[in-house]
Every structure is written in structure tokens, then in C-alpha cells.
Amino acid sequence: MTTIQKTKTTNYKPFIKRVWGKRQLLSQLEKFYPKYFNRYFEPFLWWWAMFFDLRNKFWTTFPAYLFDINEDMIITYNVIKNDVHWLIKELENYPYDKDFYLKIRALDRRADFNELSEIKRAARFIYLNRTGFNWLHRVNSKWFYNVPMWKYTNPTICDKENLIATSEALRNTTIKDSDFENILTYVEKWDFVYLDPPYDPLTETANFTSYNKDWFGREEQIRLFETYKALDRKWCFVMLSNHNTPFINELYKDYRKEIVLAKRAINSNASKRWTVEETVILNY
């Protein structure tokens, strides 16, 4: 059984930058962590700040299963885990240049995109994240990446130190391209599962998600709720984050709920971002 015990001083942190990143909430969320667990599961890979925070607070080698349906993200994490030095070598040759950005962004329009090496796919993913507008990941209806380049001051494209630390953090992990529901075939009693899906919109018009605007609607939220209940029946520790909306509260009305506050808004000016309520839903 994994229990809280600080074992070293490395400060693991996500290598992907996100305007809505979970790191801002960790000080509020950590008080809800279970005091012990067997293995860790996170089937919505985008944020993963909690995974790194757990690596910092618990025994660093606890088994973790990290899933998502975003192929490029899965490729990137597996390359960092297994071939980080080759990835660093590739990224060190990527300039902060508009023409180069447009060339790299357009690769997914090519018929041979899937034939690119996994190292080049991972380098592209990191480069676009580090140089695109507000660190967004957005695709159109054809799943082509369409975020414009942004004017940063000397952006760090290759964070060598953090990539190596991330590779270390990913020891003893299983990283799979998989739907969230498939974790039911893996979990066992006393495993800890954190569910951080695309959120239920606060308004009818606020339906943007990082993956695709139509990807995670109410039907998917209901399917996730059924998965939550199945995990509960398996005696897992289950934590879920979402917007504090009437729909979500009604779905999970039989479970414990805690409110945390998060900053929102896609705006380069931090003063124009507002605070919203998120609900943390727990079965323990």
C-alpha cells in the first residue's frame, strides 16, 4: 500500500504549459488525496499536474496508469519516458520562427503524417504547445491543429532539465491511447482514480474543449458518471473535478462534494481572467 512519505527533493512538474493548468489548484486539491492507495489511474491525460504532485508527495515508484484518446499526447509521453535524450536533441534544433511554426503546424495535413517518427511527433507536439497562442491545444473538425503562433519573449522550447525529470517521474507507468471507460478492466480495490474530463460548460455557448468542440457533451458526461459508479463499486478511491453546474451536481447528488476556486478565461492579460467554482466529487 502506498502511503504519504516524502523521499527526495526533486520537484516534478508538467512539461506542458496550460492557461487553465491544474497546478493553480493543487494546494486546494491535495487535502482531498487519500492517505494511502495501491496504484494510481488518470484517464484524462491533459493536465497530469496531480500525477506529478503525487510523485512529489508519495513514494516515487508507485505504479501509475495514464490514459487518453489524444494520440500525439500519448506518443509524447512515451517518448519522454523511453527516449528523452533523442527528443531533446531533436527539439534543440527547433527555432522560434513563424515560417518554421507554420511548417510544423501543417504537418498533420500531410498524407504521410502518421509515418513520421515518434520522436518527431513528440517534438512537434511540444514545440506547438510552447510557441502557440496561450498554450492552447485546439483542432478543427478534421482534427487539424489550428492554433496561431504567439509573440512570446524568448520562449523555452526545450526545457532539458524538466524533460529529464519527467522521464524519471514516468518510471513504473503504463501510458496508453485508450478511452476512459477502459480503466475498468485494470483497476482493483484501493486503487486511486482521478477523473478530470473536459468540463460541463458554465453556459450554453461556452462549449469549447481542448480536444474538439463536439467531443465531450452531456452524453459523455453521463457515460463518465456510470464509470464513476462502477469504480465506486470496485472499492477504488475516486476523485472527479468538473464545473460546479446544476447538471453535474444532479448527476453526482449521492456523493460527497467540495468546492474549489479556479481562474478562467483565454486572455493574455491575467487581470482579465475571472474566478469560477469547480466541484470536487469524492466517494470517500
C-alpha positions as CSV (number, residue, x, y, z in Angstrom):
1,M,0.0,0.0,0.0
2,T,1.4,3.4,-1.0
3,T,1.4,5.9,1.9
4,I,2.4,9.6,2.1
5,Q,6.2,9.8,2.6
6,K,8.5,12.4,1.0
7,T,11.5,10.5,-0.3
8,K,13.5,13.1,-2.2
9,T,13.7,16.8,-3.2
10,T,13.0,16.6,-7.0
11,N,10.1,18.9,-7.9
12,Y,8.3,17.1,-10.7
13,K,6.0,19.3,-12.7
14,P,4.2,19.1,-16.0
15,F,6.3,19.9,-19.1
16,I,3.2,21.1,-21.0
17,K,2.1,24.7,-20.4
18,R,-1.6,25.3,-20.0
19,V,-3.6,28.5,-19.3
20,W,-6.0,26.5,-17.2
21,G,-3.4,24.2,-15.7
22,K,-4.3,22.2,-12.6
23,R,-1.2,23.4,-10.7
24,Q,-3.1,26.5,-9.6
25,L,-5.5,24.2,-7.7
26,L,-3.1,21.7,-6.2
27,S,-3.0,23.5,-2.8
28,Q,-6.7,23.1,-2.6
29,L,-6.9,19.6,-4.0
30,E,-4.2,18.0,-2.0
31,K,-6.2,18.0,1.2
32,F,-8.6,15.5,-0.6
33,Y,-5.9,13.0,-1.5
34,P,-6.4,9.6,0.1
35,K,-3.8,8.8,2.8
36,Y,-2.9,5.6,1.1
37,F,-3.6,3.7,-2.1
38,N,-2.3,0.8,-4.2
39,R,-1.9,2.2,-7.7
40,Y,-2.8,5.5,-9.4
41,F,-5.0,5.9,-12.5
42,E,-5.6,9.1,-14.5
43,P,-7.5,8.5,-17.8
44,F,-7.7,12.2,-18.9
45,L,-4.1,12.9,-19.6
46,W,-4.1,16.6,-20.5
47,W,-3.4,18.2,-17.1
48,W,-1.5,15.5,-15.2
49,A,-0.4,18.1,-12.6
50,M,-1.9,15.8,-10.0
51,F,0.2,12.8,-11.1
52,F,3.4,14.9,-10.7
53,D,2.3,16.3,-7.4
54,L,1.6,12.7,-6.2
55,R,5.1,11.7,-7.4
56,N,6.4,14.5,-5.2
57,K,4.4,13.6,-2.1
58,F,4.3,9.8,-2.2
59,W,6.8,7.0,-2.8
60,T,8.1,8.0,-6.2
61,T,7.8,4.5,-7.7
62,F,4.1,3.8,-7.1
63,P,2.5,2.2,-10.2
64,A,0.6,4.6,-12.4
65,Y,-1.7,4.1,-15.4
66,L,-2.1,7.1,-17.6
67,F,-4.6,7.0,-20.4
68,D,-6.0,9.4,-23.0
69,I,-7.5,9.3,-26.5
70,N,-5.1,12.1,-27.8
71,E,-2.6,10.1,-29.9
72,D,0.0,12.8,-30.1
73,M,-0.1,13.3,-26.3
74,I,0.3,9.6,-25.7
75,I,3.2,9.4,-28.2
76,T,4.9,12.4,-26.5
77,Y,4.7,11.0,-23.0
78,N,6.0,7.6,-24.1
79,V,8.9,9.2,-26.0
80,I,9.8,11.2,-22.9
81,K,9.6,8.1,-20.8
82,N,11.8,5.9,-23.2
83,D,13.8,8.2,-25.5
84,V,14.1,11.6,-23.7
85,H,17.7,12.3,-24.8
86,W,16.8,11.8,-28.5
87,L,13.8,14.1,-28.1
88,I,16.0,16.8,-26.5
89,K,18.4,16.5,-29.4
90,E,15.5,17.0,-31.9
91,L,14.0,19.9,-30.0
92,E,17.3,21.8,-29.7
93,N,17.1,22.3,-33.5
94,Y,13.7,23.9,-33.5
95,P,13.8,27.7,-33.8
96,Y,11.3,30.3,-32.6
97,D,10.3,31.4,-36.1
98,K,7.0,32.0,-37.8
99,D,7.8,30.2,-41.1
100,F,9.1,27.2,-39.2
101,Y,6.0,27.2,-36.9
102,L,3.6,27.2,-39.9
103,K,5.6,24.4,-41.5
104,I,5.5,22.3,-38.3
105,R,1.8,23.1,-37.7
106,A,0.9,22.0,-41.2
107,L,2.4,18.5,-40.9
108,D,-0.9,16.9,-39.8
109,R,-2.4,17.9,-43.2
110,R,0.0,15.6,-45.0
111,A,-1.0,12.1,-46.0
112,D,2.3,10.7,-44.6
113,F,1.9,12.4,-41.1
114,N,1.4,9.1,-39.4
115,E,4.7,7.9,-40.9
116,L,6.7,10.5,-39.0
117,S,8.9,9.0,-36.3
118,E,7.5,9.2,-32.8
119,I,10.4,11.4,-31.8
120,K,9.4,14.0,-34.5
121,R,5.7,13.7,-33.5
122,A,6.6,14.4,-29.9
123,A,8.9,17.3,-30.7
124,R,6.2,18.8,-32.8
125,F,3.7,18.5,-30.0
126,I,5.9,20.2,-27.5
127,Y,7.0,22.9,-30.0
128,L,3.4,23.9,-30.8
129,N,2.5,23.9,-27.2
130,R,5.4,26.2,-26.3
131,T,5.0,28.6,-29.2
132,G,1.3,28.7,-29.9
133,F,-1.2,31.2,-28.6
134,N,-1.7,31.0,-24.8
135,W,-0.5,27.3,-24.9
136,L,-3.8,26.2,-26.3
137,H,-4.3,22.8,-28.0
138,R,-7.2,23.2,-30.4
139,V,-8.2,21.3,-33.5
140,N,-10.8,21.8,-36.2
141,S,-13.5,19.4,-37.3
142,K,-10.9,17.4,-39.3
143,W,-8.6,17.2,-36.2
144,F,-6.1,19.5,-37.8
145,Y,-4.2,21.7,-35.3
146,N,-5.2,25.3,-35.9
147,V,-3.7,27.5,-33.1
148,P,-1.8,30.6,-34.3
149,M,1.7,31.3,-33.3
150,W,2.1,33.9,-30.5
151,K,4.6,36.6,-29.7
152,Y,6.4,35.5,-26.7
153,T,9.7,36.8,-25.3
154,N,12.3,34.1,-25.7
155,P,10.0,31.1,-25.1
156,T,11.7,28.0,-23.7
157,I,11.2,25.4,-26.4
158,C,13.4,22.7,-25.0
159,D,13.3,22.6,-21.2
160,K,16.0,20.0,-20.9
161,E,16.1,19.7,-17.2
162,N,12.4,19.3,-16.8
163,L,12.1,16.8,-19.7
164,I,14.8,14.6,-17.9
165,A,12.9,14.9,-14.6
166,T,9.7,14.0,-16.3
167,S,11.3,10.9,-17.8
168,E,12.3,9.9,-14.3
169,A,8.8,10.6,-12.9
170,L,7.3,8.3,-15.6
171,R,9.2,5.2,-14.4
172,N,6.8,2.4,-13.4
173,T,3.9,3.9,-15.5
174,T,1.7,2.4,-18.2
175,I,0.8,5.0,-20.8
176,K,-1.9,4.1,-23.3
177,D,-4.1,5.5,-26.1
178,S,-7.4,4.5,-24.5
179,D,-10.9,5.7,-23.7
180,F,-11.5,6.4,-20.0
181,E,-14.0,3.6,-19.6
182,N,-11.3,1.0,-20.3
183,I,-9.7,1.6,-16.9
184,L,-12.4,-0.6,-15.5
185,T,-10.5,-3.6,-16.9
186,Y,-7.4,-2.6,-14.9
187,V,-8.5,-1.2,-11.6
188,E,-8.6,-3.1,-8.3
189,K,-9.6,-2.5,-4.7
190,W,-7.9,0.5,-3.1
191,D,-6.6,2.0,-6.3
192,F,-6.8,5.8,-6.6
193,V,-8.5,7.2,-9.7
194,Y,-8.6,10.9,-10.6
195,L,-11.0,11.9,-13.3
196,D,-10.5,15.3,-14.9
197,P,-12.6,15.4,-18.0
198,P,-13.5,18.3,-20.3
199,Y,-15.8,20.2,-18.2
200,D,-19.6,20.7,-18.4
201,P,-20.0,24.2,-19.8
202,L,-20.9,27.1,-17.5
203,T,-23.2,28.5,-20.2
204,E,-24.9,27.1,-23.3
205,T,-22.5,28.9,-25.6
206,A,-19.3,28.0,-23.6
207,N,-18.8,24.6,-25.2
208,F,-15.1,24.8,-26.1
209,T,-12.9,21.9,-25.1
210,S,-9.2,21.4,-25.8
211,Y,-9.8,18.4,-28.0
212,N,-12.8,19.1,-30.2
213,K,-15.8,21.2,-29.6
214,D,-18.2,18.3,-30.1
215,W,-16.1,15.6,-28.3
216,F,-17.4,15.6,-24.7
217,G,-21.0,16.6,-24.4
218,R,-23.7,15.6,-21.9
219,E,-23.9,12.1,-23.2
220,E,-20.2,11.6,-22.4
221,Q,-20.6,13.2,-19.0
222,I,-23.4,10.6,-18.3
223,R,-21.1,7.8,-19.5
224,L,-18.4,9.1,-17.3
225,F,-20.8,9.1,-14.3
226,E,-21.6,5.4,-15.0
227,T,-17.9,4.7,-15.0
228,Y,-17.6,6.6,-11.7
229,K,-20.2,4.4,-10.1
230,A,-18.6,1.3,-11.4
231,L,-15.2,2.4,-9.9
232,D,-17.0,3.1,-6.6
233,R,-18.4,-0.5,-6.6
234,K,-14.9,-1.8,-7.1
235,W,-13.8,-0.1,-3.9
236,C,-11.5,2.4,-5.6
237,F,-10.8,5.8,-4.2
238,V,-12.3,8.1,-6.8
239,M,-11.9,11.9,-7.2
240,L,-13.5,13.8,-10.0
241,S,-13.2,17.5,-11.0
242,N,-15.8,19.5,-13.0
243,H,-17.5,22.8,-13.1
244,N,-20.0,23.4,-10.3
245,T,-23.1,23.3,-12.6
246,P,-26.6,22.1,-11.8
247,F,-26.2,19.2,-14.3
248,I,-23.1,17.8,-12.6
249,N,-24.4,18.3,-9.1
250,E,-27.6,16.4,-10.0
251,L,-25.6,13.6,-11.6
252,Y,-23.4,13.1,-8.5
253,K,-26.0,14.0,-5.9
254,D,-25.3,10.9,-3.9
255,Y,-21.6,11.6,-3.5
256,R,-19.5,14.0,-1.3
257,K,-18.8,17.4,-3.0
258,E,-16.2,20.0,-2.2
259,I,-15.9,23.4,-3.8
260,V,-12.5,24.9,-5.1
261,L,-11.9,28.1,-6.9
262,A,-10.1,28.4,-10.2
263,K,-9.1,31.2,-12.6
264,R,-10.6,31.1,-16.1
265,A,-10.6,32.9,-19.5
266,I,-8.5,32.7,-22.6
267,N,-6.8,36.1,-22.3
268,S,-3.1,37.1,-22.4
269,N,-3.9,39.7,-19.8
270,A,-4.1,37.9,-16.4
271,S,-6.2,40.8,-14.9
272,K,-9.0,39.9,-17.3
273,R,-9.4,36.3,-16.1
274,W,-12.1,35.6,-13.6
275,T,-12.7,33.0,-10.8
276,V,-15.1,30.2,-11.1
277,E,-16.2,27.4,-8.8
278,E,-15.2,23.8,-9.5
279,T,-16.7,20.9,-7.7
280,V,-14.6,18.0,-6.5
281,I,-16.6,14.8,-6.2
282,L,-15.4,12.1,-3.9
283,N,-16.6,8.6,-2.9
284,Y,-14.5,8.6,0.3
